[in-house]
Amino acid sequence: MYIVGIDVGGTFTDLTAVDAATGRVVVTKVPSRPRHEAAAVLAGLEALGIASADVRRLVHGTTVGTNAVLERRGARVALLTTAGFRDLIEIGRTKRNIPALFIPTFTRPKPVVERKDRFEVTERLGPDGAVLVPLDPASIERALDAALAAPAEALAVCLLHAYLNPAHEHAVADAVKGRAPGLPVSCSADVVAEYREFERFSTTVLNAYLQPLMEGYLTSLEERLLATGYVHGVLTVASSGGMMTTDTARRLPIKTIFSGPAGGVSQACFVGAAGGIRDFITYDMGGTSTDVCLVRDLQPLMTADAMVGAFPVKVSQIDMHTVGAGGGSIAWLDVDGSLAVGPRSAGASPGPAAYGLGGTEPAVTDANLVLGRIGTRRRLGGSIAIDVERARTAVAALAARMERPLGVEALAEGIVTIAVARMTSAIREISIQRGHDPRDFTLIAFGGAGPMHALAMADEIGIPRVLVPRHPGNFSALGLLAADIKHDDVRTRVGLLRERLPALRDAFAEMETAARLQLEREGFAPEQQKLLRSLDLRYRGQAFELNLPVGRGAAGGEPGALQEIEVNFHRHHREIYGHSNPQAAIELVNARLTAYGLVPKPAAERHTASGATLEGALVERRPVWFGGQAHDCPVWDRDRLPEGAQVRGPAIVEEFGATTVVPPGWRGTLDGHGNLRFEREARA
């Protein structure tokens, strides 16, 4: 029986299947089909050559929610809110975000729910959750009459301070179910049970906006899979890196908003643990964008605050930084004639010029072809034939338009250099700008285009070590198979930490009881459950907080626990901001609980090589450009490299789904797990 992971990306849909008995890995890629994601998933399963009846578990990461928000093609939403707060979703925090801060013509994007579809109900809760104005049933009926007449396709219920007392929101939801049983309803207390009204309202409205779309997508996928013989449920990876059942994904689709890149970070943690690497930066470069994430002690940094387009999303997620630079990023000339790369992408259709599918503008992939860094022996992703002459023609056409025309190879190298600089800025933002020295980390590179640029990026920012894992082109899909079922819960309990310990104990007890019941319903015995606790803390007077993991004893308020929390918070504050204030009072904001249902992991297949010698892995030699000149480079077949093989730059390592480019000055070794580990050679 097989376990299958599917990563639906903007350019390719990657599939990885692992034989649960032997650990054998099968990988493939198929072109993505925007707005027809389920069709790409089924095409990929067919390309794997595995019968659906032989699949025991299917996990997938999807960009359905992200694309729907960015393209504004979700459902028509009606908002029911506290009287007087109809416009809160549009007023927001009355501030601009960079780069809009410097654009005089900036116009605030409209919320996804129009003003005519926002309705008020008479009620009011105080900041402690106490009822100040009782909920008026007649106002609910009036609001529902207007919402159903709109007609709304989904409904968001966002009442003031409902995170402390959800009774009014649930009463409104019950009234909706009585009038329109099939209408999806999102209550803010169920989506984001913490304070900050604008972020809570925004996240809940987006959840409602996505519910009908996710329902249709998952229903279609399940029905089509059932028709092929697959009888088990479909699991979806959440933004936090854990798995969700389809029931949870239907109810809380907003938690899938950063689903796609999370699998790669999970798999990098798995590879890092096996290889003895605990501190690293993940670098996932695909056809459309690049995602980077910093991992300390095998724990990816997490956040509960992010933006999708112009909208805040307050759900637990892996803290990743994304830039619009991928293999399909298009090179173009700015108004002053300077060369720029991205964020516009050729995507899967028409793709780079070399694909021969109608694209005429040069992309990063075309530049790498011109430089000889991508060979033409293999079909890209196993299905796309590439034409180097089309790539040269596209790059030459751009060169001819420049004020100072460049040679084709010189311009191609410039395109790659600019793309690398853009991606390096993303790593700088998550490391140097947050107090981390990149020289203390290893770069783990994956994605279809990640290994091609990883060593150049490491040179640019000073990272001394790079690891390219096995199956880098399908790495995120493989990571989906290593994920556990995961549930995140939160309770807001604002107040001085020393005074809020009883409330803290009660909050954790409430969350732990609910989490264990949920995991039991999903079939996990007590020994298959793991609970992690953390606190959001800040100095009194600060506006935003830091998350601090705590043990069970600290969460329960055991003797000495308070002092331990305070010492750890001062240290953490100093690490992040460069200073701390041990004399200042510490304020509690939120208590957080993460609950895992531990699933069996597929056994890793030990690396074996079909060729016994390094010479047997040599495919060809070809000219490859580095630093303005062509080098005669060996091209190695990674699948035939023996364990312990050493690769010195300049060189190229090819495999299905990815190419690793080794510039001069770098040396790599193939370890026992099949990872390529690179380090800079000592300078003479």
C-alpha positions as CSV (number, residue, x, y, z in Angstrom):
1,M,0.0,0.0,0.0
2,Y,1.2,3.5,-0.8
3,I,1.1,6.9,0.9
4,V,0.8,9.7,-1.6
5,G,1.7,13.4,-1.1
6,I,0.5,16.0,-3.7
7,D,1.7,19.6,-3.8
8,V,-0.4,21.7,-6.1
9,G,1.9,24.6,-7.2
10,G,1.4,27.5,-9.6
11,T,3.4,25.9,-12.4
12,F,3.7,22.2,-11.6
13,T,1.7,19.7,-9.5
14,D,4.3,17.5,-7.7
15,L,3.4,14.0,-6.6
16,T,5.4,11.6,-4.3
17,A,4.3,8.1,-3.4
18,V,6.1,6.0,-0.7
19,D,5.6,2.2,-0.4
20,A,4.6,1.8,3.3
21,A,6.3,-1.6,3.4
22,T,9.6,-1.0,1.6
23,G,10.1,2.7,1.8
24,R,10.5,2.9,-2.0
25,V,9.8,6.4,-3.4
26,V,8.1,7.1,-6.7
27,V,7.9,10.7,-7.9
28,T,6.4,12.5,-10.9
29,K,5.2,16.0,-12.0
30,V,2.4,17.2,-14.2
31,P,1.6,20.8,-15.3
32,S,-0.8,22.6,-13.0
33,R,-4.2,23.6,-14.2
34,P,-5.2,26.9,-12.7
35,R,-8.9,26.9,-11.6
36,H,-9.0,23.1,-12.4
37,E,-6.8,21.9,-9.6
38,A,-8.6,18.6,-9.1
39,A,-8.0,17.6,-12.7
40,A,-4.2,18.1,-12.2
41,V,-4.3,16.0,-9.1
42,L,-6.0,13.1,-11.0
43,A,-3.7,13.5,-13.9
44,G,-0.7,13.2,-11.5
45,L,-2.1,10.1,-9.9
46,E,-2.4,8.5,-13.3
47,A,1.1,9.5,-14.2
48,L,2.4,7.8,-11.0
49,G,1.2,4.5,-12.4
50,I,-0.2,3.4,-9.0
51,A,-3.8,2.1,-8.8
52,S,-6.0,4.2,-6.5
53,A,-7.1,1.1,-4.7
54,D,-3.4,0.6,-3.6
55,V,-3.3,4.1,-1.9
56,R,-3.8,4.0,1.9
57,R,-3.5,7.7,2.6
58,L,-3.5,10.8,0.4
59,V,-2.3,14.1,1.6
60,H,-2.3,17.3,-0.5
61,G,-1.3,20.9,-0.2
62,T,-3.4,23.3,-2.2
63,T,-3.3,26.9,-3.4
64,V,-7.1,27.0,-4.1
65,G,-7.7,29.4,-1.2
66,T,-4.7,31.6,-1.8
67,N,-5.5,32.1,-5.5
68,A,-9.2,32.7,-4.8
69,V,-8.4,35.6,-2.4
70,L,-5.7,37.1,-4.7
71,E,-7.9,36.9,-7.7
72,R,-11.1,37.9,-5.7
73,R,-13.2,35.1,-7.0
74,G,-14.7,33.7,-3.7
75,A,-18.3,33.6,-2.6
76,R,-20.7,36.5,-2.0
77,V,-20.5,37.0,1.7
78,A,-22.9,38.8,4.1
79,L,-21.5,40.1,7.4
80,L,-23.6,40.2,10.6
81,T,-22.0,42.4,13.2
82,T,-22.7,44.4,16.4
83,A,-24.7,47.6,15.8
84,G,-22.4,50.5,15.1
85,F,-19.5,48.3,13.8
86,R,-20.6,47.7,10.3
87,D,-17.7,49.6,8.8
88,L,-14.9,48.2,11.0
89,I,-13.9,45.7,8.3
90,E,-13.3,48.6,5.9
91,I,-11.8,51.2,8.4
92,G,-9.2,48.7,9.6
93,R,-6.3,50.3,11.5
94,T,-6.4,53.5,9.4
95,K,-2.8,53.0,8.3
96,R,-0.9,52.1,5.1
97,N,1.4,49.2,4.8
98,I,4.8,49.5,3.0
99,P,5.2,50.1,0.0
100,A,1.8,51.9,-0.1
101,L,3.2,54.3,2.5
102,F,5.2,56.0,-0.2
103,I,2.6,56.0,-3.0
104,P,0.6,59.2,-3.2
105,T,-2.0,57.7,-5.4
106,F,-2.6,54.8,-3.1
107,T,-6.2,53.6,-2.8
108,R,-7.2,51.2,-0.1
109,P,-8.4,47.9,-1.5
110,K,-12.1,47.2,-0.8
111,P,-13.0,44.4,1.6
112,V,-14.3,41.2,0.0
113,V,-17.7,41.9,1.6
114,E,-19.4,45.0,0.1
115,R,-21.0,47.6,2.4
116,K,-24.5,46.8,1.2
117,D,-24.0,43.2,2.4
118,R,-23.1,44.2,6.0
119,F,-25.9,44.0,8.5
120,E,-26.2,45.0,12.2
121,V,-27.7,43.1,15.1
122,T,-28.6,44.7,18.4
123,E,-26.3,43.4,21.2
124,R,-23.2,44.4,23.0
125,L,-20.6,42.6,25.1
126,G,-18.0,44.3,27.4
127,P,-14.2,43.8,27.1
128,D,-14.6,41.2,29.9
129,G,-17.2,39.2,28.0
130,A,-20.1,40.4,30.2
131,V,-23.4,41.2,28.4
132,L,-24.1,44.9,28.3
133,V,-27.0,44.8,25.8
134,P,-28.9,41.5,25.4
135,L,-29.1,40.0,21.9
136,D,-32.3,41.1,20.2
137,P,-34.0,38.2,18.2
138,A,-36.0,40.7,16.1
139,S,-32.7,42.3,14.9
140,I,-31.4,38.9,13.9
141,E,-34.5,38.2,11.8
142,R,-34.2,41.6,10.1
143,A,-30.5,41.1,9.3
144,L,-31.2,37.6,8.0
145,D,-34.0,38.8,5.8
146,A,-31.7,41.3,4.1
147,A,-28.7,38.8,3.9
148,L,-30.8,36.1,2.3
149,A,-32.4,38.6,-0.2
150,A,-28.9,39.8,-1.3
151,P,-28.5,36.7,-1.9
152,A,-25.6,35.7,0.2
153,E,-23.6,32.5,-0.6
154,A,-21.9,32.4,2.9
155,L,-22.4,34.3,6.1
156,A,-19.8,35.7,8.6
157,V,-20.9,36.5,12.2
158,C,-18.5,38.9,13.8
159,L,-19.6,40.4,17.1
160,L,-17.6,42.6,19.4
161,H,-15.6,40.8,22.1
162,A,-17.1,37.4,21.1
163,Y,-13.7,35.7,21.7
164,L,-14.5,35.9,25.4
165,N,-18.1,35.0,25.2
166,P,-19.3,33.3,22.0
167,A,-22.9,32.8,23.2
168,H,-24.4,35.7,21.0
169,E,-22.5,34.5,17.9
170,H,-23.7,31.0,18.3
171,A,-27.3,32.1,18.8
172,V,-27.0,34.0,15.5
173,A,-25.5,31.0,13.8
174,D,-28.4,28.8,15.1
175,A,-30.9,31.3,13.7
176,V,-29.2,31.1,10.3
177,K,-29.3,27.3,10.3
178,G,-33.0,27.4,11.1
179,R,-33.7,29.7,8.2
180,A,-31.1,28.5,5.6
181,P,-29.7,25.1,6.7
182,G,-27.4,24.8,3.7
183,L,-25.8,28.2,4.0
184,P,-22.2,28.1,5.3
185,V,-21.7,30.1,8.5
186,S,-18.4,31.3,10.0
187,C,-18.4,32.6,13.6
188,S,-15.4,34.7,14.6
189,A,-15.1,33.0,18.0
190,D,-14.7,29.6,16.2
191,V,-12.2,30.9,13.6
192,V,-10.0,33.3,15.7
193,A,-10.7,33.1,19.4
194,E,-8.5,36.0,20.3
195,Y,-8.6,39.8,20.5
196,R,-7.9,42.5,18.0
197,E,-11.2,43.0,16.3
198,F,-10.1,44.1,12.8
199,E,-7.8,41.0,12.3
200,R,-10.5,38.7,13.8
201,F,-13.2,40.2,11.5
202,S,-11.0,40.1,8.4
203,T,-10.0,36.4,9.0
204,T,-13.6,35.4,9.6
205,V,-14.9,37.1,6.5
206,L,-12.2,35.5,4.4
207,N,-13.0,32.1,5.9
208,A,-16.7,32.6,4.8
209,Y,-15.5,33.9,1.4
210,L,-13.7,30.6,0.8
211,Q,-16.1,28.1,2.3
212,P,-18.3,27.4,-0.8
213,L,-15.3,27.3,-3.1
214,M,-13.4,24.8,-0.8
215,E,-16.6,22.7,-0.4
216,G,-16.9,22.4,-4.2
217,Y,-13.3,21.7,-4.7
218,L,-13.0,18.9,-2.0
219,T,-16.4,17.4,-3.0
220,S,-15.3,17.2,-6.6
221,L,-11.9,15.7,-5.7
222,E,-13.4,13.1,-3.4
223,E,-16.0,12.0,-5.9
224,R,-13.5,11.7,-8.7
225,L,-11.1,9.8,-6.5
226,L,-13.9,7.5,-5.3
227,A,-14.7,6.8,-9.0
228,T,-11.1,5.6,-9.5
229,G,-11.2,3.2,-6.5
230,Y,-9.7,5.4,-3.7
231,V,-12.0,4.9,-0.6
232,H,-10.1,6.7,2.1
233,G,-10.4,10.4,3.1
234,V,-8.3,13.2,1.6
235,L,-6.1,15.0,4.1
236,T,-5.1,18.7,3.5
237,V,-2.0,20.3,4.9
238,A,-2.7,23.4,7.0
239,S,-0.6,26.6,7.0
240,S,0.9,25.5,10.3
241,G,2.5,22.5,8.7
242,G,0.1,19.9,10.2
243,M,-2.6,17.9,8.5
244,M,-6.4,18.6,8.6
245,T,-9.2,16.2,7.8
246,T,-11.6,17.3,4.9
247,D,-14.2,18.2,7.5
248,T,-11.9,20.7,9.2
249,A,-10.7,22.1,5.8
250,R,-14.4,22.6,4.8
251,R,-15.2,24.4,8.0
252,L,-12.0,26.4,8.3
253,P,-10.6,26.8,4.8
254,I,-8.7,29.9,5.9
255,K,-6.2,27.6,7.6
256,T,-5.2,26.2,4.2
257,I,-4.3,29.7,2.9
258,F,-0.5,29.0,3.1
259,S,-0.9,25.2,2.7
260,G,1.4,24.7,-0.3
261,P,4.9,25.7,1.0
262,A,4.4,24.2,4.5
263,G,5.1,20.6,3.4
264,G,8.7,21.5,2.3
265,V,9.5,22.9,5.8
266,S,8.1,19.8,7.5
267,Q,10.2,17.5,5.3
268,A,13.3,19.7,5.8
269,C,12.9,19.2,9.6
270,F,12.7,15.4,9.0
271,V,15.9,15.5,6.8
272,G,17.7,17.8,9.2
273,A,17.0,15.5,12.1
274,A,18.3,12.5,10.2
275,G,21.4,14.4,9.1
276,G,22.3,16.0,12.4
277,I,21.4,19.5,11.2
278,R,19.3,21.4,13.7
279,D,19.6,25.1,12.5
280,F,18.9,25.8,8.9
281,I,17.1,28.0,6.4
282,T,14.8,26.4,3.9
283,Y,14.8,27.7,0.3
284,D,12.0,26.6,-1.9
285,M,12.1,28.0,-5.4
286,G,9.4,26.9,-7.9
287,G,8.2,28.3,-11.2
288,T,6.3,31.3,-9.8
289,S,7.7,32.3,-6.4
290,T,10.3,31.5,-3.7
291,D,9.6,30.7,-0.1
292,V,12.2,30.9,2.7
293,C,11.8,29.9,6.4
294,L,14.2,30.0,9.3
295,V,14.4,26.9,11.6
296,R,16.0,26.8,15.0
297,D,16.6,23.6,16.8
298,L,14.4,21.7,14.3
299,Q,11.5,24.0,15.1
300,P,10.3,26.4,12.3
301,L,9.5,29.9,13.5
302,M,5.7,30.3,13.7
303,T,3.5,33.4,13.5
304,A,-0.2,34.2,13.8
305,D,-0.1,37.4,11.8
306,A,0.2,37.5,8.0
307,M,-1.3,39.2,5.0
308,V,-2.9,37.7,1.9
309,G,-2.9,40.4,-0.6
310,A,-4.2,43.5,1.3
311,F,-6.0,41.4,4.0
312,P,-4.8,40.4,7.4
313,V,-5.1,36.7,8.3
314,K,-4.7,35.7,11.9
315,V,-4.2,32.0,12.0
316,S,-1.3,29.9,13.2
317,Q,1.2,29.4,10.3
318,I,4.8,28.7,9.6
319,D,6.6,32.0,9.4
320,M,7.7,32.1,5.7
321,H,8.7,35.0,3.6
322,T,7.7,34.9,-0.1
323,V,9.1,36.8,-3.0
324,G,7.9,36.8,-6.6
325,A,11.0,35.2,-8.1
326,G,10.8,31.8,-9.7
327,G,11.9,29.9,-12.8
328,G,9.1,31.5,-14.7
329,S,9.8,35.1,-13.5
330,I,10.0,37.3,-16.6
331,A,12.9,39.7,-17.3
332,W,11.9,43.1,-18.5
333,L,13.1,46.7,-18.8
334,D,11.9,49.3,-16.4
335,V,11.0,52.9,-17.4
336,D,14.6,54.0,-17.0
337,G,15.9,51.2,-19.1
338,S,17.3,49.2,-16.2
339,L,16.9,45.4,-16.1
340,A,14.3,43.9,-13.7
341,V,13.2,40.4,-13.0
342,G,9.7,39.4,-11.7
343,P,7.3,39.5,-9.9
344,R,5.3,38.8,-13.1
345,S,5.6,35.2,-14.1
346,A,5.0,33.1,-17.2
347,G,3.5,30.5,-15.0
348,A,2.4,27.1,-16.4
349,S,0.8,28.7,-19.4
350,P,2.4,29.9,-21.6
351,G,5.5,29.3,-19.5
352,P,9.1,30.4,-20.4
353,A,9.9,30.9,-24.1
354,A,11.8,27.6,-24.2
355,Y,8.6,25.6,-23.6
356,G,7.3,26.5,-27.0
357,L,3.8,27.1,-25.7
358,G,3.5,30.7,-26.9
359,G,5.7,32.5,-24.4
360,T,8.0,35.1,-26.0
361,E,9.4,37.0,-23.1
362,P,12.6,35.7,-21.5
363,A,12.2,34.1,-18.1
364,V,14.8,32.9,-15.5
365,T,14.6,29.4,-16.9
366,D,15.4,30.7,-20.4
367,A,18.5,32.5,-19.0
368,N,19.7,29.3,-17.3
369,L,19.3,27.5,-20.6
370,V,21.4,30.1,-22.5
371,L,24.1,29.7,-19.8
372,G,24.2,25.9,-20.3
373,R,23.0,25.3,-16.7
374,I,19.9,23.4,-17.9
375,G,20.4,20.5,-20.3
376,T,18.1,19.5,-23.0
377,R,18.4,15.7,-22.7
378,R,15.6,15.4,-20.2
379,R,12.0,16.7,-20.6
380,L,11.4,19.3,-17.9
381,G,9.2,17.8,-15.2
382,G,9.2,14.6,-17.3
383,S,6.7,16.1,-19.8
384,I,7.9,19.4,-21.3
385,A,10.5,19.4,-24.2
386,I,12.6,22.5,-24.0
387,D,14.1,24.4,-26.9
388,V,17.3,26.3,-26.2
389,E,17.1,28.3,-29.5
390,R,13.7,29.8,-28.4
391,A,15.4,30.8,-25.1
392,R,18.3,32.4,-26.9
393,T,15.9,34.3,-29.3
394,A,13.9,35.7,-26.3
395,V,17.0,36.8,-24.4
396,A,18.6,38.3,-27.6
397,A,15.4,40.3,-28.3
398,L,15.5,41.8,-24.8
399,A,19.3,42.5,-25.2
400,A,18.6,44.4,-28.5
401,R,16.2,46.8,-26.7
402,M,18.7,47.8,-24.1
403,E,20.4,51.2,-24.4
404,R,23.8,49.5,-24.1
405,P,23.3,46.2,-25.8
406,L,24.8,43.2,-24.1
407,G,25.8,39.8,-25.4
408,V,23.2,37.1,-25.0
409,E,25.2,35.2,-22.3
410,A,26.1,38.4,-20.5
411,L,22.4,39.4,-20.3
412,A,21.4,35.9,-19.2
413,E,23.9,36.0,-16.4
414,G,22.6,39.4,-15.4
415,I,19.0,38.0,-15.3
416,V,20.1,35.2,-13.0
417,T,22.1,37.6,-10.8
418,I,19.1,39.9,-10.3
419,A,16.9,36.9,-9.5
420,V,19.4,35.7,-6.9
421,A,19.6,39.2,-5.4
422,R,15.8,39.3,-4.9
423,M,15.8,35.9,-3.2
424,T,18.8,36.8,-1.1
425,S,16.8,39.8,0.3
426,A,14.1,37.4,1.5
427,I,16.7,35.4,3.5
428,R,18.2,38.6,4.8
429,E,14.8,39.6,6.1
430,I,14.2,36.4,8.1
431,S,17.8,36.2,9.4
432,I,19.9,39.3,9.7
433,Q,17.0,41.7,10.3
434,R,15.8,39.5,13.1
435,G,19.1,39.1,14.9
436,H,20.2,35.8,13.3
437,D,23.6,35.3,11.7
438,P,23.2,33.4,8.4
439,R,26.7,32.0,8.9
440,D,25.4,29.9,11.7
441,F,22.9,28.1,9.4
442,T,22.8,25.5,6.6
443,L,20.8,26.3,3.5
444,I,18.4,23.4,2.6
445,A,17.5,24.0,-1.1
446,F,14.6,22.3,-2.9
447,G,11.8,23.0,-5.4
448,G,12.2,22.7,-9.1
449,A,14.6,25.7,-9.3
450,G,16.0,25.9,-5.8
451,P,19.2,23.7,-6.3
452,M,20.0,25.6,-9.4
453,H,20.5,28.9,-7.6
454,A,21.3,27.8,-4.0
455,L,25.1,28.0,-4.1
456,A,25.0,31.4,-5.8
457,M,22.6,32.6,-3.0
458,A,24.9,31.1,-0.3
459,D,27.8,33.0,-1.8
460,E,25.8,36.2,-1.9
461,I,24.8,36.2,1.8
462,G,27.6,34.2,3.4
463,I,26.0,30.9,4.2
464,P,28.9,28.4,4.5
465,R,26.9,25.1,3.9
466,V,24.2,24.0,1.5
467,L,22.3,20.7,1.5
468,V,20.3,19.6,-1.5
469,P,18.1,16.6,-0.4
470,R,16.9,13.7,-2.4
471,H,14.0,14.4,-4.8
472,P,14.3,18.2,-4.4
473,G,11.8,18.8,-7.2
474,N,9.1,16.8,-5.3
475,F,10.4,17.7,-1.8
476,S,7.2,19.6,-0.6
477,A,5.0,16.7,-1.8
478,L,7.3,14.3,0.1
479,G,7.0,16.5,3.2
480,L,3.2,16.1,3.3
481,L,3.8,12.5,4.2
482,A,5.8,13.4,7.3
483,A,3.1,15.7,8.7
484,D,0.9,14.9,11.7
485,I,-2.7,15.9,12.3
486,K,-2.6,19.2,14.0
487,H,-5.1,21.5,15.8
488,D,-4.3,25.0,17.2
489,D,-6.3,26.7,19.9
490,V,-6.0,30.0,21.6
491,R,-7.5,31.9,24.5
492,T,-7.1,35.7,25.1
493,R,-6.5,36.5,28.8
494,V,-5.0,40.0,28.9
495,G,-3.5,41.1,32.2
496,L,-0.3,41.1,34.3
497,L,1.2,37.6,34.2
498,R,1.6,37.4,37.9
499,E,-2.1,38.1,38.4
500,R,-3.4,35.9,35.6
501,L,-2.1,32.5,36.7
502,P,-5.5,31.1,37.8
503,A,-7.1,32.2,34.5
504,L,-4.1,30.7,32.7
505,R,-4.6,27.3,34.3
506,D,-8.3,27.3,33.5
507,A,-7.7,28.3,29.9
508,F,-5.2,25.5,29.3
509,A,-7.5,23.0,31.0
510,E,-10.4,24.0,28.8
511,M,-8.2,23.8,25.6
512,E,-6.6,20.5,26.5
513,T,-10.0,18.8,27.2
514,A,-11.4,20.0,23.9
515,A,-8.2,19.0,22.0
516,R,-8.2,15.5,23.4
517,L,-11.9,15.0,22.6
518,Q,-11.2,16.1,19.0
519,L,-8.3,13.8,18.6
520,E,-10.2,10.9,20.0
521,R,-13.0,11.5,17.5
522,E,-10.4,11.4,14.8
523,G,-9.2,8.0,16.0
524,F,-6.1,8.8,18.0
525,A,-5.5,7.0,21.3
526,P,-3.9,8.9,24.2
527,E,-0.4,7.6,23.4
528,Q,-0.8,9.0,19.9
529,Q,-1.5,12.5,21.2
530,K,1.0,15.2,21.9
531,L,0.2,18.6,23.3
532,L,2.4,21.7,23.3
533,R,1.8,24.9,25.2
534,S,2.9,28.5,24.7
535,L,2.2,32.0,25.9
536,D,2.0,35.4,24.1
537,L,3.8,37.8,26.4
538,R,4.9,41.5,26.3
539,Y,6.2,44.2,28.6
540,R,3.4,46.3,30.0
541,G,2.9,49.2,27.6
542,Q,3.9,47.4,24.5
543,A,1.4,46.9,21.7
544,F,2.6,43.6,20.3
545,E,3.8,40.4,21.9
546,L,6.3,37.5,21.6
547,N,5.4,33.8,21.7
548,L,7.2,31.8,24.3
549,P,7.0,27.9,24.6
550,V,6.3,26.7,28.1
551,G,6.2,23.2,29.7
552,R,3.2,21.6,31.3
553,G,4.3,22.7,34.8
554,A,4.7,26.3,33.7
555,A,1.3,26.2,32.1
556,G,-0.2,24.8,35.3
557,G,1.4,27.4,37.5
558,E,3.6,25.0,39.5
559,P,6.0,26.6,42.1
560,G,9.0,28.2,40.4
561,A,7.2,28.2,37.0
562,L,6.5,31.9,37.1
563,Q,10.2,32.8,37.6
564,E,11.2,30.4,34.8
565,I,8.7,32.1,32.4
566,E,9.9,35.6,33.3
567,V,13.6,34.7,32.9
568,N,13.0,33.0,29.5
569,F,10.9,36.0,28.3
570,H,13.6,38.5,29.1
571,R,16.2,36.3,27.3
572,H,13.9,35.9,24.3
573,H,13.2,39.6,24.1
574,R,16.9,40.3,24.1
575,E,17.6,37.8,21.3
576,I,14.9,39.3,19.1
577,Y,15.3,43.0,19.8
578,G,18.8,43.4,21.3
579,H,17.6,44.6,24.7
580,S,15.4,43.5,27.6
581,N,14.1,45.1,30.8
582,P,14.1,42.7,33.8
583,Q,12.6,45.3,36.0
584,A,9.5,45.8,33.8
585,A,6.2,44.1,34.5
586,I,5.3,41.3,32.0
587,E,1.8,41.1,30.6
588,L,0.0,38.0,29.4
589,V,-2.0,38.3,26.2
590,N,-2.8,34.8,24.9
591,A,-2.5,31.2,25.9
592,R,-1.9,28.8,23.0
593,L,-2.2,25.1,22.6
594,T,-1.0,22.9,19.7
595,A,-2.4,19.4,19.7
596,Y,-0.9,16.7,17.5
597,G,-2.4,13.4,16.4
598,L,0.7,11.3,15.6
599,V,0.5,9.3,12.4
600,P,2.9,6.5,11.2
601,K,5.7,7.9,9.1
602,P,6.9,6.1,6.0
603,A,10.3,4.6,6.5
604,A,13.1,6.4,4.6
605,E,14.5,4.5,1.7
606,R,18.3,4.1,2.0
607,H,20.3,5.6,-0.8
608,T,21.5,3.1,-3.4
609,A,23.3,3.9,-6.6
610,S,23.0,1.9,-9.8
611,G,26.6,2.8,-10.8
612,A,29.5,1.8,-8.6
613,T,31.9,4.5,-9.7
614,L,32.0,8.2,-10.2
615,E,32.9,7.8,-13.8
616,G,29.8,5.7,-14.4
617,A,27.7,8.7,-13.3
618,L,29.2,11.1,-15.9
619,V,26.6,11.9,-18.5
620,E,28.5,14.4,-20.7
621,R,30.6,17.5,-20.6
622,R,29.3,20.8,-21.9
623,P,30.2,24.5,-21.8
624,V,28.5,26.4,-18.8
625,W,28.9,30.1,-18.2
626,F,30.1,31.4,-14.8
627,G,31.6,34.9,-14.2
628,G,31.4,36.0,-17.8
629,Q,33.2,33.0,-19.3
630,A,32.4,29.5,-20.4
631,H,33.8,26.5,-18.4
632,D,34.0,23.0,-19.6
633,C,31.8,21.3,-17.0
634,P,31.1,17.7,-16.2
635,V,27.4,16.8,-16.0
636,W,26.6,14.1,-13.4
637,D,23.5,11.9,-13.2
638,R,22.6,12.1,-9.5
639,D,20.8,8.7,-9.4
640,R,24.1,7.0,-10.4
641,L,26.4,8.8,-8.0
642,P,27.8,6.4,-5.4
643,E,27.7,7.1,-1.7
644,G,30.6,9.3,-0.7
645,A,31.1,10.7,-4.3
646,Q,32.7,14.1,-4.4
647,V,31.6,16.8,-6.9
648,R,33.8,19.8,-7.4
649,G,32.7,23.0,-9.1
650,P,32.2,24.0,-11.8
651,A,29.8,21.1,-12.4
652,I,26.2,20.2,-13.0
653,V,24.2,17.5,-11.3
654,E,20.9,16.4,-13.1
655,E,18.0,14.4,-11.8
656,F,14.2,14.1,-12.4
657,G,12.6,17.4,-11.5
658,A,15.7,19.5,-10.6
659,T,19.2,20.5,-11.6
660,T,22.0,21.4,-9.1
661,V,24.4,24.0,-10.3
662,V,27.9,23.9,-8.6
663,P,29.8,27.1,-9.3
664,P,33.6,27.3,-9.1
665,G,34.9,27.3,-5.5
666,W,32.3,24.8,-4.1
667,R,32.7,21.1,-3.3
668,G,30.0,18.6,-2.5
669,T,29.7,15.1,-1.1
670,L,26.8,12.6,-1.4
671,D,26.1,11.3,2.1
672,G,24.5,8.0,3.2
673,H,21.0,9.4,3.0
674,G,21.4,10.5,-0.6
675,N,21.8,14.3,0.3
676,L,24.3,16.4,-1.5
677,R,26.2,18.5,1.1
678,F,28.2,21.4,-0.2
679,E,30.8,23.6,1.4
680,R,33.1,26.3,0.1
681,E,36.6,25.1,-0.8
682,A,39.4,26.8,1.1
683,R,40.8,29.7,-0.8
684,A,44.4,29.4,-1.8
